C-alpha cells in the first residue's frame, strides 16, 4: 500500500508543480514591468557609482574635475524623466537635471566640471570639487524633492537617510561601486 500512496503523492506533487508554473507564466507580464520583484519604478533609478578622489596638482582644473563624477542608472526597462531631479552632496551642493530623459537600462555620468551635455554625460559646470574625498553622501531626489537613492563613503558616512548602499568596492581609479541591499 505504501507504494501506491507514494506514487499518488508524486502524481499530485507533479500536478501541483505544473499548475504553479502555469500560474507563474500568466502572472509574468505584470511582474515583468517592474525592474525586479518588490521594487517600484521610483526605486528603479539609483546612484550606481561615484568617483570622488581626484588628486594631484591639477585637481581643480576643468579636466580633473571631469574625472570626478556620479553615475545614475535606470535599472528598469522604461524611460524615466529626470527633469527637475537633483543630485546633491552632504554640504548642500546640488545639481538639477534639466530636460533629461534616462532610457531604460541606461546610465548617465554626471561630471563635476565643464563640458557639453550628451545622452551619456552631463556636466555640472563647476570650477571646484563637489564630492569630499574622505567622506560624503551623494543623494538623488525626484522633481518633488522626495528621496530616491543615496550613496555614502568614508568613515563617517550618513546613516540618517535610507542608505541602501554598503561602502562598496573601490577600484584602482578611486571609484566606488555600490552594491544594492534590497
N, CA, C and O of each residue as an XYZ file, in Angstrom:
728
protein
N       0.802     -1.189      0.000
C       0.000      0.000      0.000
C       0.853      1.264      0.000
O       0.446      2.276     -0.570
N       1.997      1.228      0.611
C       2.836      2.419      0.656
C       3.364      2.799     -0.715
O       3.629      3.976     -0.960
N       3.529      1.814     -1.638
C       4.000      2.122     -2.977
C       2.961      2.931     -3.737
O       3.308      3.906     -4.402
N       1.673      2.539     -3.650
C       0.630      3.266     -4.366
C       0.408      4.654     -3.771
O       0.081      5.584     -4.508
N       0.573      4.818     -2.478
C       0.424      6.128     -1.844
C       1.548      7.050     -2.305
O       1.299      8.209     -2.635
N       2.760      6.558     -2.330
C       3.862      7.410     -2.754
C       3.760      7.743     -4.237
O       4.123      8.849     -4.637
N       3.276      6.818     -5.064
C       3.083      7.117     -6.484
C       1.988      8.154     -6.655
O       2.124      9.065     -7.471
N       0.902      8.030     -5.897
C      -0.183      9.024     -5.964
C       0.307     10.373     -5.472
O      -0.021     11.408     -6.053
N       1.082     10.364     -4.417
C       1.612     11.613     -3.870
C       2.532     12.284     -4.886
O       2.529     13.506     -5.030
N       3.327     11.459     -5.595
C       4.206     12.017     -6.618
C       3.409     12.625     -7.758
O       3.756     13.698     -8.253
N       2.336     11.947     -8.187
C       1.490     12.481     -9.256
C       0.834     13.786     -8.836
O       0.780     14.731     -9.623
N       0.332     13.853     -7.603
C      -0.289     15.085     -7.108
C       0.746     16.208     -6.999
O       0.464     17.359     -7.330
N       1.925     15.863     -6.538
C       3.001     16.859     -6.441
C       3.385     17.389     -7.803
O       3.620     18.586     -7.963
N       3.452     16.500     -8.796
C       3.773     16.924    -10.162
C       2.688     17.821    -10.716
O       2.981     18.831    -11.355
N       1.427     17.460    -10.475
C       0.309     18.279    -10.953
C       0.336     19.654    -10.303
O       0.069     20.661    -10.960
N       0.655     19.698     -9.021
C       0.731     20.978     -8.316
C       1.870     21.834     -8.873
O       1.720     23.047     -9.013
N       2.996     21.215     -9.187
C       4.131     21.950     -9.746
C       3.791     22.522    -11.114
O       4.145     23.663    -11.411
N       3.107     21.743    -11.953
C       2.705     22.221    -13.280
C       1.722     23.382    -13.136
O       1.834     24.381    -13.847
N       0.761     23.258    -12.221
C      -0.220     24.331    -12.008
C       0.473     25.603    -11.526
O       0.129     26.698    -11.970
N       1.437     25.472    -10.628
C       2.169     26.644    -10.128
C       2.970     27.295    -11.252
O       3.039     28.521    -11.339
N       3.572     26.479    -12.108
C       4.338     27.017    -13.232
C       3.431     27.774    -14.192
O       3.786     28.854    -14.663
N       2.258     27.210    -14.486
C       1.320     27.886    -15.379
C       0.840     29.195    -14.770
O       0.722     30.196    -15.476
N       0.567     29.203    -13.490
C       0.149     30.422    -12.815
C       1.263     31.460    -12.867
O       0.998     32.644    -13.076
N       2.492     31.030    -12.680
C       3.631     31.940    -12.753
C       3.791     32.550    -14.123
O       4.126     33.729    -14.229
N       3.561     31.781    -15.185
C       3.682     32.287    -16.553
C       2.612     33.333    -16.819
O       2.897     34.343    -17.464
N       1.384     33.123    -16.341
C       0.338     34.106    -16.585
C       0.558     35.367    -15.769
O       0.114     36.440    -16.177
N       1.226     35.271    -14.635
C       1.499     36.448    -13.817
C       2.750     37.186    -14.280
O       2.977     38.318    -13.853
N       3.562     36.586    -15.133
C       4.826     37.165    -15.561
C       4.692     38.533    -16.214
O       5.462     39.423    -15.852
N       3.778     38.772    -17.145
C       3.739     40.097    -17.766
C       3.535     41.227    -16.775
O       4.114     42.298    -16.956
N       2.742     41.035    -15.740
C       2.545     42.087    -14.745
C       3.818     42.316    -13.946
O       4.177     43.462    -13.678
N       4.494     41.266    -13.568
C       5.718     41.395    -12.780
C       6.874     41.902    -13.618
O       7.781     42.549    -13.095
N       6.855     41.616    -14.925
C       7.973     41.996    -15.781
C       8.082     43.501    -15.963
O       9.148     43.994    -16.332
N       7.005     44.249    -15.713
C       7.079     45.684    -15.893
C       7.885     46.357    -14.785
O       8.406     47.454    -14.989
N       7.998     45.726    -13.618
C       8.818     46.270    -12.538
C      10.269     45.906    -12.811
O      10.527     44.872    -13.427
N      11.240     46.733    -12.366
C      12.642     46.433    -12.634
C      13.086     45.116    -12.040
O      13.855     44.389    -12.667
N      12.626     44.794    -10.856
C      12.795     43.492    -10.248
C      11.791     43.390     -9.116
O      11.285     44.415     -8.657
N      11.484     42.175     -8.646
C      10.389     41.991     -7.690
C      10.495     42.887     -6.459
O      11.564     43.023     -5.864
N       9.366     43.497     -6.086
C       9.296     44.305     -4.881
C       9.841     45.710     -5.014
O       9.944     46.417     -4.012
N      10.194     46.142     -6.220
C      10.780     47.457     -6.419
C       9.873     48.271     -7.327
O       9.518     47.818     -8.415
N       9.495     49.462     -6.895
C       8.653     50.324     -7.718
C       9.509     51.023     -8.767
O      10.737     50.973     -8.710
N       8.856     51.671     -9.722
C       9.602     52.405    -10.746
C      10.377     53.560    -10.137
O      11.425     53.950    -10.653
N       9.863     54.112     -9.033
C      10.579     55.184     -8.349
C      11.935     54.680     -7.873
O      12.919     55.420     -7.896
N      11.987     53.420     -7.442
C      13.227     52.843     -6.943
C      14.128     52.332     -8.063
O      15.218     51.825     -7.797
N      13.688     52.459     -9.302
C      14.449     51.923    -10.417
C      15.657     52.781    -10.767
O      16.566     52.305    -11.447
N      15.690     54.029    -10.323
C      16.813     54.914    -10.614
C      17.702     54.950     -9.374
O      17.248     55.271     -8.276
N      18.970     54.615     -9.569
C      19.909     54.515     -8.452
C      21.224     55.214     -8.773
O      21.573     55.422     -9.934
N      21.936     55.568     -7.720
C      23.313     56.032     -7.874
C      24.159     54.773     -7.899
O      24.290     54.091     -6.882
N      24.730     54.461     -9.044
C      25.417     53.178     -9.200
C      26.917     53.243     -8.927
O      27.532     52.220     -8.627
N      27.514     54.432     -9.028
C      28.949     54.575     -8.745
C      29.262     56.051     -8.552
O      28.569     56.929     -9.066
N      30.336     56.302     -7.788
C      30.811     57.671     -7.586
C      32.327     57.644     -7.627
O      32.954     56.802     -6.985
N      32.913     58.555     -8.373
C      34.367     58.735     -8.340
C      34.612     60.086     -7.696
O      34.259     61.125     -8.255
N      35.218     60.067     -6.515
C      35.299     61.271     -5.709
C      36.694     61.710     -5.344
O      36.856     62.807     -4.810
N      37.691     60.926     -5.599
C      39.012     61.305     -5.093
C      39.996     61.677     -6.186
O      41.033     61.034     -6.352
N      39.661     62.716     -6.926
C      40.569     63.263     -7.927
C      41.671     63.987     -7.173
O      41.397     64.840     -6.329
N      42.924     63.646     -7.480
C      44.047     64.220     -6.743
C      45.103     64.743     -7.696
O      44.988     64.604     -8.914
N      46.102     65.327     -7.139
C      47.215     65.818     -7.935
C      47.244     67.326     -7.987
O      46.361     67.995     -7.451
N      48.276     67.863     -8.643
C      48.449     69.317     -8.721
C      47.299     69.984     -9.458
O      46.885     71.087     -9.099
N      46.792     69.337    -10.463
C      45.745     69.945    -11.282
C      44.357     69.486    -10.851
O      43.443     69.398    -11.671
N      44.201     69.195     -9.562
C      42.924     68.657     -9.083
C      41.767     69.618     -9.282
O      40.610     69.198     -9.293
N      42.056     70.886     -9.439
C      40.972     71.845     -9.633
C      40.893     72.334    -11.068
O      40.172     73.292    -11.348
N      41.605     71.710    -11.970
C      41.484     72.086    -13.374
C      40.202     71.485    -13.936
O      39.679     70.507    -13.402
N      39.706     72.070    -15.006
C      38.483     71.566    -15.625
C      38.595     70.107    -16.018
O      37.643     69.342    -15.866
N      39.737     69.727    -16.515
C      39.939     68.334    -16.947
C      39.874     67.368    -15.765
O      39.253     66.309    -15.863
N      40.514     67.728    -14.648
C      40.488     66.868    -13.466
C      39.088     66.825    -12.872
O      38.662     65.777    -12.387
N      38.369     67.929    -12.898
C      37.017     67.953    -12.347
C      36.073     67.055    -13.136
O      35.077     66.569    -12.599
N      36.383     66.837    -14.400
C      35.551     65.932    -15.192
C      35.858     64.472    -14.894
O      35.120     63.578    -15.311
N      36.953     64.230    -14.168
C      37.238     62.868    -13.696
C      36.559     62.600    -12.356
O      36.645     61.489    -11.833
N      35.884     63.605    -11.794
C      35.066     63.436    -10.595
C      33.617     63.378    -11.076
O      33.143     64.298    -11.742
N      32.906     62.278    -10.731
C      31.565     62.094    -11.276
C      30.722     61.163    -10.423
O      31.219     60.491     -9.519
N      29.435     61.143    -10.736
C      28.493     60.183    -10.143
C      27.703     59.566    -11.296
O      27.248     60.268    -12.199
N      27.551     58.256    -11.250
C      26.758     57.548    -12.251
C      25.347     57.346    -11.715
O      25.168     56.891    -10.585
N      24.353     57.681    -12.516
C      22.952     57.465    -12.188
C      22.416     56.468    -13.205
O      22.496     56.696    -14.412
N      21.863     55.352    -12.705
C      21.439     54.244    -13.566
C      19.947     53.981    -13.431
O      19.396     53.979    -12.331
N      19.306     53.760    -14.571
C      17.902     53.365    -14.615
C      17.882     51.848    -14.768
O      18.215     51.334    -15.835
N      17.500     51.129    -13.727
C      17.515     49.670    -13.760
C      16.244     49.077    -14.356
O      16.135     47.859    -14.492
N      15.285     49.924    -14.711
C      14.044     49.408    -15.296
C      14.142     49.395    -16.819
O      15.141     49.832    -17.389
N      13.111     48.896    -17.460
C      13.057     48.877    -18.926
C      12.454     50.155    -19.489
O      12.601     50.441    -20.677
N      11.779     50.921    -18.650
C      11.086     52.127    -19.101
C      11.953     53.363    -18.911
O      12.748     53.441    -17.975
N      11.786     54.339    -19.826
C      12.466     55.613    -19.684
C      11.951     56.328    -18.442
O      10.793     56.166    -18.059
N      12.821     57.122    -17.815
C      12.428     57.930    -16.660
C      12.816     59.376    -16.951
O      13.960     59.662    -17.303
N      11.852     60.283    -16.801
C      12.103     61.702    -16.992
C      12.763     62.239    -15.730
O      12.131     62.293    -14.675
N      14.032     62.638    -15.831
C      14.775     63.146    -14.676
C      14.709     64.665    -14.562
O      15.343     65.235    -13.674
N      13.972     65.323    -15.421
C      13.878     66.789    -15.374
C      13.388     67.237    -14.003
O      12.347     66.790    -13.520
N      14.157     68.126    -13.389
C      13.818     68.633    -12.069
C      14.374     67.804    -10.922
O      14.292     68.230     -9.770
N      14.935     66.637    -11.200
C      15.555     65.816    -10.156
C      16.856     66.483     -9.732
O      17.433     67.261    -10.492
N      17.321     66.183     -8.521
C      18.567     66.767     -8.028
C      19.528     65.679     -7.556
O      19.122     64.622     -7.072
N      20.801     65.973     -7.714
C      21.894     65.153     -7.196
C      22.701     66.085     -6.311
O      23.231     67.087     -6.791
N      22.804     65.769     -5.016
C      23.466     66.697     -4.105
C      24.430     65.970     -3.173
O      24.384     64.749     -3.023
N      25.310     66.766     -2.548
C      26.238     66.217     -1.566
C      25.778     66.612     -0.167
O      24.780     67.316     -0.012
N      26.501     66.162      0.840
C      26.125     66.427      2.235
C      26.238     67.899      2.596
O      25.587     68.346      3.540
N      27.050     68.668      1.865
C      27.217     70.096      2.138
C      26.181     70.961      1.441
O      26.182     72.181      1.606
N      25.296     70.346      0.663
C      24.225     71.102      0.016
C      24.498     71.534     -1.411
O      23.661     72.204     -2.016
N      25.665     71.165     -1.977
C      25.896     71.452     -3.395
C      24.909     70.604     -4.183
O      24.801     69.401     -3.949
N      24.197     71.213     -5.104
C      23.135     70.487     -5.791
C      23.192     70.706     -7.297
O      23.396     71.825     -7.768
N      23.011     69.635     -8.034
C      22.903     69.692     -9.498
C      21.459     69.358     -9.855
O      20.903     68.380     -9.355
N      20.850     70.171    -10.721
C      19.472     69.942    -11.157
C      19.497     69.425    -12.591
O      20.071     70.056    -13.478
N      18.872     68.274    -12.807
C      18.745     67.721    -14.155
C      17.749     68.591    -14.926
O      16.651     68.852    -14.437
N      18.119     69.032    -16.109
C      17.260     69.872    -16.948
C      16.958     69.135    -18.259
O      17.871     68.738    -18.982
N      15.708     68.965    -18.542
C      15.258     68.380    -19.815
C      16.044     67.115    -20.167
O      16.627     67.016    -21.247
N      16.050     66.162    -19.253
C      16.804     64.926    -19.479
C      15.935     63.705    -19.207
O      15.303     63.596    -18.156
N      15.914     62.797    -20.161
C      15.187     61.532    -20.044
C      16.218     60.407    -20.087
O      16.978     60.283    -21.047
N      16.233     59.575    -19.015
C      17.171     58.458    -18.910
C      16.488     57.205    -19.434
O      15.480     56.759    -18.887
N      17.038     56.649    -20.483
C      16.455     55.465    -21.121
C      16.495     54.265    -20.183
O      17.327     54.196    -19.278
N      15.593     53.330    -20.409
C      15.572     52.101    -19.634
C      16.884     51.352    -19.783
O      17.377     51.170    -20.896
N      17.450     50.919    -18.666
C      18.704     50.173    -18.676
C      19.946     51.028    -18.894
O      21.049     50.488    -18.981
N      19.796     52.348    -18.986
C      20.920     53.231    -19.305
C      21.515     53.864    -18.045
O      20.891     53.893    -16.984
N      22.734     54.368    -18.197
C      23.442     55.092    -17.140
C      23.895     56.429    -17.693
O      24.359     56.513    -18.830
N      23.760     57.470    -16.892
C      24.303     58.774    -17.253
C      25.365     59.131    -16.213
O      25.175     58.909    -15.017
N      26.465     59.676    -16.674
C      27.563     60.089    -15.799
C      27.471     61.601    -15.627
O      27.505     62.348    -16.605
N      27.354     62.046    -14.381
C      27.250     63.470    -14.070
C      28.621     63.940    -13.586
O      29.023     63.662    -12.457
N      29.334     64.662    -14.466
C      30.680     65.157    -14.173
C      30.594     66.459    -13.382
O      29.635     67.216    -13.532
N      31.585     66.717    -12.549
C      31.622     67.949    -11.771
C      32.015     69.140    -12.635
O      31.464     70.227    -12.466
N      32.950     68.958    -13.551
C      33.496     70.060    -14.328
C      32.605     70.542    -15.461
O      31.397     70.302    -15.488
N      33.249     71.231    -16.393
C      32.547     71.849    -17.502
C      32.634     70.980    -18.751
O      33.626     70.286    -18.972
N      31.589     71.028    -19.555
C      31.577     70.286    -20.806
C      30.249     70.420    -21.508
O      29.359     71.145    -21.063
N      30.130     69.715    -22.607
C      28.895     69.739    -23.398
C      28.084     68.488    -23.085
O      28.574     67.369    -23.235
N      26.840     68.683    -22.649
C      25.971     67.565    -22.291
C      25.679     66.673    -23.493
O      25.468     67.155    -24.606
N      25.672     65.358    -23.247
C      25.300     64.363    -24.253
C      24.286     63.416    -23.613
O      23.870     63.634    -22.475
N      23.890     62.384    -24.323
C      22.970     61.398    -23.759
C      23.598     60.606    -22.618
O      22.889     60.149    -21.720
N      24.914     60.438    -22.641
C      25.596     59.610    -21.641
C      26.402     60.397    -20.619
O      26.821     59.836    -19.607
N      26.628     61.682    -20.859
C      27.440     62.501    -19.961
C      26.799     63.874    -19.769
O      26.472     64.566    -20.733
N      26.628     64.248    -18.507
C      26.125     65.570    -18.160
C      27.194     66.280    -17.341
O      28.003     65.627    -16.682
N      27.205     67.618    -17.376
C      28.236     68.407    -16.705
C      27.601     69.430    -15.782
O      26.662     70.132    -16.158
N      28.136     69.505    -14.547
C      27.628     70.462    -13.572
C      28.179     71.867    -13.819
O      27.659     72.837    -13.266
N      29.213     71.986    -14.634
C      29.858     73.265    -14.965
C      30.377     73.983    -13.723
O      30.241     75.200    -13.594
N      30.970     73.220    -12.817
C      31.567     73.785    -11.603
C      33.062     73.967    -11.798
O      33.681     73.330    -12.650
N      33.622     74.846    -10.993
C      35.057     75.111    -11.057
C      35.796     74.616     -9.834
O      36.990     74.868     -9.676
N      35.079     73.903     -8.960
C      35.730     73.289     -7.800
C      35.037     71.967     -7.490
O      33.902     71.723     -7.898
N      35.743     71.142     -6.772
C      35.277     69.802     -6.447
C      33.996     69.843     -5.619
O      33.805     70.747     -4.805
N      33.111     68.851     -5.831
C      31.863     68.739     -5.075
C      31.983     67.647     -4.026
O      31.673     67.872     -2.856
N      32.425     66.480     -4.431
C      32.437     65.318     -3.534
C      33.649     65.366     -2.627
O      34.783     65.444     -3.100
N      33.412     65.320     -1.321
C      34.506     65.263     -0.355
C      35.224     63.935     -0.515
O      34.592     62.895     -0.699
N      36.526     63.974     -0.443
C      37.322     62.785     -0.710
C      37.310     61.792      0.446
O      37.316     60.582      0.222
N      37.294     62.292      1.676
C      37.370     61.394      2.827
C      36.020     60.795      3.205
O      35.957     59.620      3.566
N      34.948     61.563      3.132
C      33.623     61.059      3.484
C      32.565     62.008      2.933
O      32.717     63.226      3.019
N      31.515     61.464      2.378
C      30.431     62.284      1.842
C      29.244     61.379      1.529
O      29.342     60.155      1.615
N      28.130     61.993      1.168
C      26.946     61.256      0.743
C      26.389     61.926     -0.495
O      26.124     63.129     -0.497
N      26.212     61.149     -1.541
C      25.534     61.615     -2.751
C      24.069     61.227     -2.611
O      23.754     60.066     -2.350
N      23.172     62.199     -2.784
C      21.738     61.937     -2.622
C      20.996     62.342     -3.883
O      21.208     63.424     -4.430
N      20.127     61.456     -4.329
C      19.300     61.689     -5.514
C      17.863     61.893     -5.057
O      17.317     61.072     -4.320
N      17.243     63.003     -5.503
C      15.845     63.296     -5.174
C      15.071     63.549     -6.461
O      15.616     64.055     -7.442
N      13.785     63.187     -6.440
C      12.968     63.380     -7.638
C      12.519     64.838     -7.752
O      12.906     65.673     -6.935
N      11.704     65.144     -8.764
C      11.286     66.513     -9.022
C      10.365     67.077     -7.946
O      10.079     68.274     -7.951
N       9.901     66.250     -7.037
C       9.083     66.715     -5.908
C       9.897     66.791     -4.614
O       9.349     67.034     -3.538
N      11.204     66.582     -4.733
C      12.081     66.659     -3.574
C      12.090     65.414     -2.714
O      12.659     65.415     -1.623
N      11.467     64.352     -3.194
C      11.417     63.111     -2.419
C      12.685     62.295     -2.636
O      13.217     62.217     -3.743
N      13.148     61.698     -1.565
C      14.335     60.845     -1.585
C      14.146     59.687     -2.561
O      13.111     59.020     -2.549
N      15.148     59.452     -3.405
C      15.138     58.325     -4.336
C      16.240     57.337     -3.982
O      15.983     56.138     -3.873
N      17.470     57.826     -3.800
C      18.590     56.945     -3.506
C      19.743     57.759     -2.938
O      19.778     58.981     -3.082
N      20.679     57.084     -2.297
C      21.883     57.748     -1.799
C      23.040     56.763     -1.814
O      22.850     55.547     -1.842
N      24.240     57.320     -1.793
C      25.460     56.525     -1.732
C      26.432     57.270     -0.832
O      26.675     58.462     -1.025
N      26.983     56.576      0.142
C      27.896     57.193      1.100
C      29.233     56.483      1.091
O      29.319     55.300      0.761
N      30.273     57.208      1.455
C      31.597     56.613      1.587
C      32.322     57.296      2.729
O      31.916     58.360      3.198
N      33.398     56.672      3.168
C      34.213     57.206      4.248
C      33.760     56.684      5.596
O      32.736     56.010      5.710
N      34.538     57.004      6.612
C      34.262     56.502      7.956
C      33.018     57.098      8.572
O      32.385     56.461      9.415
N      32.651     58.296      8.177
C      31.520     58.978      8.800
C      30.358     59.120      7.826
O      29.669     60.141      7.828
N      30.136     58.115      7.000
C      29.043     58.260      6.040
C      27.712     58.325      6.772
O      27.539     57.731      7.836
N      26.783     59.054      6.184
C      25.490     59.320      6.827
C      24.653     58.058      6.906
O      24.504     57.330      5.924
N      24.112     57.811      8.083
C      23.210     56.688      8.273
C      21.790     57.173      8.561
O      20.896     56.367      8.821
N      21.582     58.509      8.514
C      20.266     59.042      8.835
C      19.326     59.058      7.640
O      18.145     59.371      7.789
N      19.829     58.728      6.460
C      18.965     58.594      5.292
C      18.794     57.110      5.014
O      19.485     56.278      5.601
N      17.894     56.790      4.136
C      17.657     55.393      3.781
C      18.822     54.920      2.920
O      18.688     54.774      1.705
N      19.960     54.684      3.557
C      21.190     54.332      2.857
C      21.119     52.900      2.368
O      21.219     51.960      3.156
N      20.946     52.739      1.080
C      20.811     51.401      0.507
C      22.135     50.833      0.053
O      22.189     49.718     -0.467
N      23.190     51.575      0.240
C      24.475     51.132     -0.274
C      25.442     50.840      0.858
O      25.537     51.583      1.835
N      26.143     49.755      0.701
C      27.272     49.498      1.589
C      28.381     50.447      1.158
O      28.204     51.217      0.214
N      29.513     50.400      1.833
C      30.606     51.259      1.413
C      31.063     50.929      0.009
O      31.684     51.759     -0.654
N      30.767     49.743     -0.445
C      31.019     49.404     -1.829
C      32.455     49.018     -2.109
O      33.304     49.008     -1.217
N      32.703     48.707     -3.347
C      34.014     48.315     -3.814
C      34.721     49.530     -4.389
O      34.135     50.288     -5.161
N      35.950     49.712     -4.021
C      36.728     50.825     -4.541
C      37.768     50.263     -5.492
O      38.577     49.418     -5.108
N      37.748     50.732     -6.735
C      38.704     50.213     -7.710
C      39.971     51.057     -7.718
O      40.099     52.000     -6.937
N      40.894     50.722     -8.590
C      42.191     51.388     -8.643
C      42.067     52.859     -9.013
O      42.960     53.644     -8.693
N      40.978     53.258     -9.682
C      40.781     54.652    -10.076
C      40.123     55.484     -8.980
O      39.871     56.672     -9.180
N      39.841     54.885     -7.829
C      39.205     55.630     -6.759
C      37.699     55.701     -6.894
O      37.057     56.516     -6.231
N      37.129     54.871     -7.729
C      35.689     54.873     -7.954
C      35.039     53.900     -6.990
O      35.515     52.778     -6.820
N      33.963     54.321     -6.361
C      33.175     53.418     -5.525
C      32.021     52.899     -6.359
O      31.292     53.678     -6.972
N      31.852     51.590     -6.384
C      30.690     50.976     -6.992
C      29.868     50.425     -5.854
O      30.405     49.754     -4.972
N      28.599     50.687     -5.853
C      27.775     50.383     -4.711
C      26.896     49.185     -4.976
O      26.214     49.116     -5.998
N      26.914     48.235     -4.046
C      26.016     47.086     -4.109
C      24.704     47.450     -3.466
O      24.689     48.052     -2.393
N      23.611     47.101     -4.091
C      22.299     47.468     -3.574
C      21.804     46.426     -2.601
O      21.819     45.230     -2.894
N      21.365     46.879     -1.444
C      20.765     45.989     -0.457
C      19.273     46.166     -0.542
O      18.713     47.086      0.054
N      18.630     45.294     -1.276
C      17.187     45.399     -1.467
C      16.547     44.152     -0.976
O      15.325     44.019     -1.039
